[in-house]
Amino acid sequence: MGGVDNEDATKVEAPKRGAFDELVSSDMHFQVSGTAHEQEDGSILVSVTQGSGWDLKDDTKKHSDIKHDLYLKSLKWTGAVGGDQTPNLIFSEGENGEFGKFIGVGWMRPGNRMTVARRYLADKDERTLDTVKKIVWEEVCGDNDKTRIPPWQCTVMNTEWNSKKRSREEQEGADEQDEGEKKAKES
């Protein structure tokens, strides 16, 4: 299993095809299994907590999750890489006995390969799956439902993400917009 550990998620590029080939043919494995269930909204909930676990690069023991739920629109990759990738977005949440709770975002690529980035959360971290989904949709898709950046490059995936700072910035942006609309009406 490969990975990148970076506090600034905006600097982590999307892996290219074959990026993990050396690890696929290595002694490191990601052997998890679980169940998939269709949700009321038609999305798929995949829970992967079974199996022998996964390896980390500089570690000799197997790791596993107490909880790891992935939320997908489909169990099958749905389109060309250059087209609309929003149906291929993946959100996840879970908990690992060693590292704690986490949230995750990613996408499905050709061949049903999933790339999901985790961010482990401190005990007092305010991020929730709903918060992550909202921010990822805003930053990844904006107004046009086309992906602009890999989902893990969203600010909500940064180590030092702060909901209070984000709220303040959103309010300042709304105030600026209100001022601009007021000036437009006055002219």
Accessible surface in RSA format (square Angstrom, percent):
REM  Atomic radii and reference values for relative SASA: ProtOr
REM  Chains: A
REM  Algorithm: Lee & Richards
REM  Probe-radius: 1.40
REM  Slices: 20
REM RES _ NUM      All-atoms   Total-Side   Main-Chain    Non-polar    All polar
REM                ABS   REL    ABS   REL    ABS   REL    ABS   REL    ABS   REL
RES MET A   1    65.11  33.7  47.58  31.5  17.53  41.7  54.87  46.6  10.24  13.6
RES GLY A   2    21.96  27.1   0.00   N/A  21.96  27.1   3.71  10.2  18.26  40.9
RES GLY A   3    63.36  78.1   0.00   N/A  63.36  78.1  32.23  88.4  31.14  69.7
RES VAL A   4   109.69  72.2  72.52  65.7  37.17  89.6  77.39  67.2  32.30  87.6
RES ASP A   5   144.10 100.9 107.72 107.2  36.37  86.0  41.46  97.6 102.63 102.4
RES ASN A   6    49.24  34.0  40.48  39.1   8.76  21.1   6.77  16.3  42.47  41.1
RES GLU A   7   119.53  68.6 113.66  86.0   5.87  14.0  37.90  73.3  81.63  66.6
RES ASP A   8    44.43  31.1  42.52  42.3   1.91   4.5  22.87  53.8  21.56  21.5
RES ALA A   9     5.06   4.7   4.43   6.8   0.63   1.4   5.06   7.1   0.00   0.0
RES THR A  10    61.79  43.9  48.04  48.7  13.75  32.8  37.24  50.0  24.55  37.1
RES LYS A  11   142.70  69.6 118.52  72.7  24.18  57.6  71.68  64.5  71.02  75.6
RES VAL A  12    28.10  18.5  25.15  22.8   2.95   7.1  28.10  24.4   0.00   0.0
RES GLU A  13   125.65  72.1 113.59  85.9  12.06  28.7  52.54 101.6  73.11  59.7
RES ALA A  14    26.16  24.1  22.53  34.8   3.64   8.3  22.53  31.7   3.64   9.6
RES PRO A  15    46.79  34.1  18.88  17.2  27.92 101.5  28.10  23.2  18.70 116.2
RES LYS A  16   151.36  73.8 144.87  88.9   6.49  15.5 113.89 102.5  37.47  39.9
RES ARG A  17   169.98  71.4 139.34  71.0  30.63  72.9  69.46  94.9 100.52  60.9
RES GLY A  18    34.30  42.3   0.00   N/A  34.30  42.3  15.54  42.6  18.77  42.0
RES ALA A  19    55.17  50.7  17.36  26.8  37.81  86.0  29.62  41.7  25.56  67.7
RES PHE A  20    82.37  41.2  80.58  49.9   1.79   4.7  80.68  48.9   1.69   4.8
RES ASP A  21    89.33  62.6  85.80  85.4   3.52   8.3  30.74  72.4  58.58  58.4
RES GLU A  22   128.88  74.0 111.90  84.7  16.98  40.4  46.48  89.9  82.40  67.3
RES LEU A  23    18.68  10.4  17.31  12.4   1.37   3.5  17.52  12.3   1.16   3.1
RES VAL A  24   115.48  76.0  93.25  84.4  22.22  53.5 100.57  87.4  14.90  40.4
RES SER A  25    99.84  84.4  61.27  81.8  38.57  88.8  52.15 111.1  47.69  66.8
RES SER A  26    36.43  30.8  20.91  27.9  15.52  35.8  30.33  64.6   6.10   8.5
RES ASP A  27   134.38  94.1 119.06 118.5  15.32  36.2  36.42  85.7  97.96  97.7
RES MET A  28    31.96  16.6  27.51  18.2   4.45  10.6  18.27  15.5  13.69  18.1
RES HIS A  29    76.73  41.9  72.98  50.7   3.76   9.6  44.74  46.1  32.00  37.2
RES PHE A  30   102.30  51.2  76.85  47.6  25.45  66.2  76.85  46.6  25.45  72.8
RES GLN A  31    88.94  49.7  81.97  59.9   6.97  16.6  32.98  70.2  55.96  42.4
RES VAL A  32    43.25  28.5  17.31  15.7  25.94  62.5  18.20  15.8  25.05  67.9
RES SER A  33    57.94  49.0  52.55  70.1   5.39  12.4  45.29  96.4  12.66  17.7
RES GLY A  34    34.54  42.6   0.00   N/A  34.54  42.6   2.83   7.8  31.71  71.0
RES THR A  35    64.95  46.2  58.02  58.8   6.93  16.5  55.40  74.4   9.56  14.4
RES ALA A  36    47.87  44.0  20.77  32.1  27.10  61.6  20.77  29.3  27.10  71.8
RES HIS A  37   105.91  57.9 100.00  69.5   5.92  15.1  71.77  74.0  34.14  39.7
RES GLU A  38   128.35  73.7  96.44  73.0  31.91  76.0  27.39  53.0 100.95  82.4
RES GLN A  39    62.12  34.7  52.69  38.5   9.43  22.5  14.58  31.0  47.53  36.1
RES GLU A  40   192.86 110.7 148.04 112.0  44.82 106.7  70.00 135.4 122.87 100.3
RES ASP A  41   118.91  83.3  76.75  76.4  42.17  99.7  50.21 118.2  68.70  68.5
RES GLY A  42    33.99  41.9   0.00   N/A  33.99  41.9  21.92  60.2  12.07  27.0
RES SER A  43    25.05  21.2  22.36  29.8   2.69   6.2  18.44  39.3   6.61   9.3
RES ILE A  44    24.27  13.8  24.27  18.1   0.00   0.0  24.27  17.5   0.00   0.0
RES LEU A  45    33.71  18.8  33.66  24.1   0.05   0.1  33.66  23.6   0.05   0.1
RES VAL A  46    18.18  12.0  18.18  16.5   0.00   0.0  18.18  15.8   0.00   0.0
RES SER A  47    30.55  25.8  29.24  39.0   1.30   3.0  19.16  40.8  11.39  16.0
RES VAL A  48    19.77  13.0  18.06  16.3   1.72   4.1  18.06  15.7   1.72   4.7
RES THR A  49    59.77  42.5  36.42  36.9  23.35  55.6  15.70  21.1  44.07  66.6
RES GLN A  50   102.60  57.4  94.96  69.4   7.64  18.2  37.15  79.1  65.45  49.6
RES GLY A  51    51.84  63.9   0.00   N/A  51.84  63.9  23.54  64.6  28.30  63.4
RES SER A  52    64.66  54.6  39.90  53.2  24.76  57.0  49.67 105.8  14.98  21.0
RES GLY A  53     0.47   0.6   0.00   N/A   0.47   0.6   0.47   1.3   0.00   0.0
RES TRP A  54     5.03   2.0   5.03   2.4   0.00   0.0   4.30   2.3   0.73   1.2
RES ASP A  55    18.54  13.0  18.54  18.5   0.00   0.0   6.66  15.7  11.88  11.9
RES LEU A  56    55.44  30.9  54.71  39.1   0.72   1.8  54.71  38.4   0.72   1.9
RES LYS A  57   131.91  64.4 109.35  67.1  22.56  53.7  59.42  53.5  72.49  77.2
RES ASP A  58   146.24 102.4 104.49 104.0  41.76  98.7  45.02 105.9 101.22 101.0
RES ASP A  59    54.51  38.2  34.51  34.3  20.00  47.3  13.43  31.6  41.09  41.0
RES THR A  60   147.55 104.9 108.67 110.2  38.87  92.6  86.12 115.7  61.43  92.9
RES LYS A  61   105.53  51.5  99.63  61.1   5.91  14.1  66.17  59.6  39.36  41.9
RES LYS A  62    90.60  44.2  71.16  43.7  19.43  46.3  65.47  58.9  25.12  26.8
RES HIS A  63     3.66   2.0   1.19   0.8   2.47   6.3   3.66   3.8   0.00   0.0
RES SER A  64    63.84  53.9  53.08  70.8  10.76  24.8  17.50  37.3  46.34  64.9
RES ASP A  65    13.67   9.6   3.75   3.7   9.92  23.5   1.48   3.5  12.19  12.2
RES ILE A  66   114.60  65.2  90.49  67.4  24.10  58.1  97.74  70.4  16.85  45.7
RES LYS A  67    86.12  42.0  85.06  52.2   1.06   2.5  48.44  43.6  37.68  40.1
RES HIS A  68    11.71   6.4  11.66   8.1   0.04   0.1  10.41  10.7   1.30   1.5
RES ASP A  69    19.44  13.6  19.44  19.3   0.00   0.0   0.00   0.0  19.44  19.4
RES LEU A  70    11.82   6.6  11.82   8.5   0.00   0.0  11.82   8.3   0.00   0.0
RES TYR A  71    43.90  20.5  41.13  23.4   2.77   7.2  26.14  19.6  17.76  21.9
RES LEU A  72     4.38   2.4   2.15   1.5   2.23   5.6   4.22   3.0   0.16   0.4
RES LYS A  73   120.75  58.9 103.39  63.4  17.36  41.3  53.62  48.3  67.13  71.5
RES SER A  74    34.35  29.0  28.31  37.8   6.04  13.9  17.42  37.1  16.93  23.7
RES LEU A  75    94.88  52.8  78.88  56.4  16.00  40.2  78.94  55.4  15.95  42.9
RES LYS A  76   143.98  70.2 142.93  87.7   1.05   2.5  86.27  77.7  57.71  61.5
RES TRP A  77    58.39  23.4  49.30  23.9   9.09  21.3  49.30  26.3   9.09  14.8
RES THR A  78    70.58  50.2  34.07  34.5  36.51  87.0  41.72  56.0  28.86  43.6
RES GLY A  79    25.94  32.0   0.00   N/A  25.94  32.0  24.63  67.6   1.32   2.9
RES ALA A  80    70.37  64.7  56.78  87.6  13.59  30.9  61.08  86.0   9.29  24.6
RES VAL A  81    77.49  51.0  66.25  60.0  11.24  27.1  66.25  57.6  11.24  30.5
RES GLY A  82    79.99  98.6   0.00   N/A  79.99  98.6  44.01 120.8  35.98  80.6
RES GLY A  83    30.57  37.7   0.00   N/A  30.57  37.7  24.33  66.8   6.24  14.0
RES ASP A  84    57.83  40.5  45.65  45.4  12.18  28.8  19.52  45.9  38.31  38.2
RES GLN A  85     4.07   2.3   4.07   3.0   0.00   0.0   4.07   8.7   0.00   0.0
RES THR A  86    11.21   8.0  11.21  11.4   0.00   0.0   2.10   2.8   9.11  13.8
RES PRO A  87    43.15  31.4  39.36  35.9   3.79  13.8  39.76  32.8   3.39  21.1
RES ASN A  88     4.65   3.2   1.31   1.3   3.34   8.1   3.25   7.8   1.40   1.4
RES LEU A  89     4.62   2.6   1.37   1.0   3.24   8.2   1.37   1.0   3.24   8.7
RES ILE A  90     1.03   0.6   0.43   0.3   0.60   1.5   0.43   0.3   0.60   1.6
RES PHE A  91    11.75   5.9  11.75   7.3   0.00   0.0  11.75   7.1   0.00   0.0
RES SER A  92     0.00   0.0   0.00   0.0   0.00   0.0   0.00   0.0   0.00   0.0
RES GLU A  93    41.53  23.8  41.53  31.4   0.00   0.0   3.95   7.6  37.58  30.7
RES GLY A  94     6.60   8.1   0.00   N/A   6.60   8.1   1.50   4.1   5.10  11.4
RES GLU A  95    58.92  33.8  58.92  44.6   0.00   0.0   2.29   4.4  56.64  46.2
RES ASN A  96     2.13   1.5   0.71   0.7   1.43   3.4   0.00   0.0   2.13   2.1
RES GLY A  97    61.43  75.8   0.00   N/A  61.43  75.8  27.47  75.4  33.96  76.1
RES GLU A  98    90.07  51.7  51.85  39.2  38.22  91.0  37.89  73.3  52.18  42.6
RES PHE A  99    86.62  43.3  63.74  39.5  22.88  59.5  70.56  42.8  16.06  46.0
RES GLY A 100    26.96  33.2   0.00   N/A  26.96  33.2  25.02  68.7   1.94   4.4
RES LYS A 101   127.50  62.2 125.36  76.9   2.14   5.1  68.66  61.8  58.84  62.7
RES PHE A 102     2.92   1.5   0.00   0.0   2.92   7.6   0.00   0.0   2.92   8.3
RES ILE A 103     4.38   2.5   4.38   3.3   0.00   0.0   4.38   3.2   0.00   0.0
RES GLY A 104     0.00   0.0   0.00   N/A   0.00   0.0   0.00   0.0   0.00   0.0
RES VAL A 105     0.05   0.0   0.05   0.0   0.00   0.0   0.05   0.0   0.00   0.0
RES GLY A 106     0.00   0.0   0.00   N/A   0.00   0.0   0.00   0.0   0.00   0.0
RES TRP A 107    19.23   7.7  19.23   9.3   0.00   0.0  16.86   9.0   2.37   3.8
RES MET A 108     4.56   2.4   4.56   3.0   0.00   0.0   3.98   3.4   0.58   0.8
RES ARG A 109    36.33  15.3  36.33  18.5   0.00   0.0   5.74   7.8  30.59  18.5
RES PRO A 110    24.44  17.8  24.16  22.0   0.29   1.0  24.21  20.0   0.23   1.5
RES GLY A 111    70.38  86.8   0.00   N/A  70.38  86.8  40.48 111.1  29.90  67.0
RES ASN A 112    71.92  49.6  58.35  56.4  13.57  32.7  16.07  38.7  55.85  54.0
RES ARG A 113    96.25  40.4  89.86  45.8   6.40  15.2  65.45  89.4  30.80  18.7
RES MET A 114    88.37  45.8  55.81  36.9  32.56  77.5  53.06  45.1  35.31  46.8
RES THR A 115    31.60  22.5  27.80  28.2   3.80   9.1  22.01  29.6   9.59  14.5
RES VAL A 116    44.32  29.2  14.43  13.1  29.88  72.0  14.55  12.6  29.77  80.7
RES ALA A 117    30.83  28.3  23.74  36.6   7.08  16.1  30.83  43.4   0.00   0.0
RES ARG A 118    58.33  24.5  32.98  16.8  25.35  60.4  23.15  31.6  35.18  21.3
RES ARG A 119    34.49  14.5  33.91  17.3   0.57   1.4   3.37   4.6  31.11  18.9
RES TYR A 120    75.16  35.1  59.00  33.6  16.16  42.0  57.16  43.0  18.00  22.2
RES LEU A 121    28.36  15.8  14.64  10.5  13.72  34.5  16.31  11.5  12.05  32.4
RES ALA A 122    76.82  70.6  56.10  86.6  20.72  47.1  67.78  95.5   9.03  23.9
RES ASP A 123   154.62 108.3 115.29 114.8  39.33  93.0  38.03  89.5 116.59 116.3
RES LYS A 124   193.17  94.2 169.97 104.3  23.20  55.2 120.66 108.6  72.51  77.2
RES ASP A 125    44.14  30.9  14.21  14.1  29.93  70.8  11.73  27.6  32.41  32.3
RES GLU A 126    89.04  51.1  69.22  52.4  19.82  47.2  45.70  88.4  43.35  35.4
RES ARG A 127    13.04   5.5   3.03   1.5  10.02  23.8   0.00   0.0  13.04   7.9
RES THR A 128    72.94  51.9  67.88  68.8   5.07  12.1  68.71  92.3   4.24   6.4
RES LEU A 129    19.93  11.1  16.44  11.8   3.49   8.8  16.44  11.5   3.49   9.4
RES ASP A 130   107.79  75.5 101.38 100.9   6.41  15.2  31.02  73.0  76.78  76.6
RES THR A 131    39.33  28.0  34.43  34.9   4.90  11.7  19.37  26.0  19.96  30.2
RES VAL A 132     0.00   0.0   0.00   0.0   0.00   0.0   0.00   0.0   0.00   0.0
RES LYS A 133    62.67  30.6  62.67  38.5   0.00   0.0  26.37  23.7  36.30  38.7
RES LYS A 134   115.73  56.5 106.58  65.4   9.14  21.8  96.65  87.0  19.08  20.3
RES ILE A 135     2.59   1.5   2.59   1.9   0.00   0.0   2.59   1.9   0.00   0.0
RES VAL A 136     0.15   0.1   0.15   0.1   0.00   0.0   0.15   0.1   0.00   0.0
RES TRP A 137    75.65  30.4  74.23  35.9   1.42   3.3  62.06  33.1  13.59  22.0
RES GLU A 138    71.90  41.3  60.46  45.7  11.44  27.2  43.19  83.5  28.72  23.4
RES GLU A 139    40.25  23.1  32.43  24.5   7.82  18.6  27.02  52.3  13.23  10.8
RES VAL A 140     0.00   0.0   0.00   0.0   0.00   0.0   0.00   0.0   0.00   0.0
RES CYS A 141     1.29   1.0   1.12   1.3   0.17   0.4   1.12   2.8   0.17   0.2
RES GLY A 142    28.58  35.2   0.00   N/A  28.58  35.2  10.85  29.8  17.73  39.7
RES ASP A 143   158.19 110.8 117.64 117.1  40.55  95.9  41.36  97.3 116.83 116.5
RES ASN A 144    91.12  62.8  70.65  68.3  20.48  49.3  38.82  93.4  52.30  50.6
RES ASP A 145    86.08  60.3  85.51  85.1   0.56   1.3  18.22  42.9  67.86  67.7
RES LYS A 146   101.59  49.6 101.59  62.3   0.00   0.0  65.05  58.5  36.55  38.9
RES THR A 147    33.22  23.6   9.85  10.0  23.37  55.7   1.20   1.6  32.01  48.4
RES ARG A 148   140.97  59.2 104.98  53.5  35.99  85.7  55.59  76.0  85.37  51.7
RES ILE A 149    55.78  31.7  52.12  38.8   3.67   8.8  55.18  39.7   0.60   1.6
RES PRO A 150    18.04  13.1  18.04  16.4   0.00   0.0  18.04  14.9   0.00   0.0
RES PRO A 151     0.43   0.3   0.43   0.4   0.00   0.0   0.43   0.4   0.00   0.0
RES TRP A 152     7.16   2.9   7.16   3.5   0.00   0.0   7.06   3.8   0.09   0.2
RES GLN A 153    19.88  11.1  17.98  13.1   1.90   4.5   1.00   2.1  18.88  14.3
RES CYS A 154     0.02   0.0   0.00   0.0   0.02   0.0   0.02   0.0   0.00   0.0
RES THR A 155    55.89  39.7  55.55  56.3   0.34   0.8  52.86  71.0   3.03   4.6
RES VAL A 156     0.00   0.0   0.00   0.0   0.00   0.0   0.00   0.0   0.00   0.0
RES MET A 157     3.50   1.8   3.50   2.3   0.00   0.0   3.50   3.0   0.00   0.0
RES ASN A 158    30.47  21.0  30.47  29.4   0.00   0.0   7.03  16.9  23.45  22.7
RES THR A 159    47.89  34.1  36.44  36.9  11.45  27.3  35.85  48.1  12.04  18.2
RES GLU A 160   140.25  80.5 121.00  91.5  19.24  45.8  58.31 112.8  81.94  66.9
RES TRP A 161    34.81  14.0  12.16   5.9  22.65  53.2  17.45   9.3  17.36  28.2
RES ASN A 162    73.98  51.0  64.34  62.2   9.64  23.2  12.63  30.4  61.35  59.3
RES SER A 163    28.92  24.4  24.34  32.5   4.58  10.5  21.04  44.8   7.88  11.0
RES LYS A 164   131.86  64.3 125.96  77.3   5.90  14.0 103.98  93.6  27.88  29.7
RES LYS A 165   108.12  52.7 107.96  66.2   0.17   0.4  51.03  45.9  57.09  60.8
RES ARG A 166    43.60  18.3  42.38  21.6   1.22   2.9  16.27  22.2  27.32  16.6
RES SER A 167    65.48  55.3  59.89  79.9   5.59  12.9  31.77  67.6  33.71  47.2
RES ARG A 168   139.23  58.5 133.71  68.2   5.52  13.2  60.88  83.2  78.36  47.5
RES GLU A 169    93.01  53.4  84.00  63.6   9.00  21.4  38.08  73.7  54.93  44.8
RES GLU A 170    82.10  47.1  68.14  51.6  13.96  33.2  45.89  88.8  36.20  29.6
RES GLN A 171   104.31  58.3 101.35  74.1   2.96   7.0  43.08  91.7  61.24  46.4
RES GLU A 172    94.93  54.5  93.12  70.4   1.81   4.3  35.71  69.1  59.22  48.4
RES GLY A 173    36.81  45.4   0.00   N/A  36.81  45.4  29.91  82.1   6.89  15.4
RES ALA A 174    44.15  40.6  39.03  60.2   5.13  11.7  42.34  59.6   1.82   4.8
RES ASP A 175    63.78  44.7  61.68  61.4   2.10   5.0  22.51  53.0  41.27  41.2
RES GLU A 176   124.54  71.5 114.65  86.7   9.89  23.5  43.19  83.5  81.35  66.4
RES GLN A 177   115.48  64.6 103.90  75.9  11.58  27.6  35.61  75.8  79.87  60.6
RES ASP A 178    85.61  60.0  80.74  80.4   4.87  11.5  27.69  65.2  57.92  57.8
RES GLU A 179   102.88  59.1 101.04  76.4   1.84   4.4  34.93  67.6  67.94  55.5
RES GLY A 180    39.87  49.2   0.00   N/A  39.87  49.2  33.45  91.8   6.42  14.4
RES GLU A 181    86.87  49.9  81.89  62.0   4.98  11.9  37.43  72.4  49.44  40.4
RES LYS A 182   131.92  64.4 128.21  78.7   3.71   8.8  73.87  66.5  58.05  61.8
RES LYS A 183   137.87  67.3 133.18  81.7   4.69  11.2  82.61  74.4  55.25  58.9
RES ALA A 184    70.47  64.8  47.95  74.0  22.52  51.2  54.81  77.2  15.67  41.5
RES LYS A 185   177.14  86.4 143.43  88.0  33.71  80.3  95.78  86.2  81.36  86.7
RES GLU A 186   126.33  72.5  87.77  66.4  38.55  91.8  49.34  95.4  76.98  62.9
RES SER A 187   125.52 106.1  60.41  80.6  65.11 150.0  77.02 164.0  48.50  68.0
END  Absolute sums over single chains surface
CHAIN  1 A    11758.8       9230.8       2528.0       6230.1       5528.8
END  Absolute sums over all chains
TOTAL         11758.8       9230.8       2528.0       6230.1       5528.8
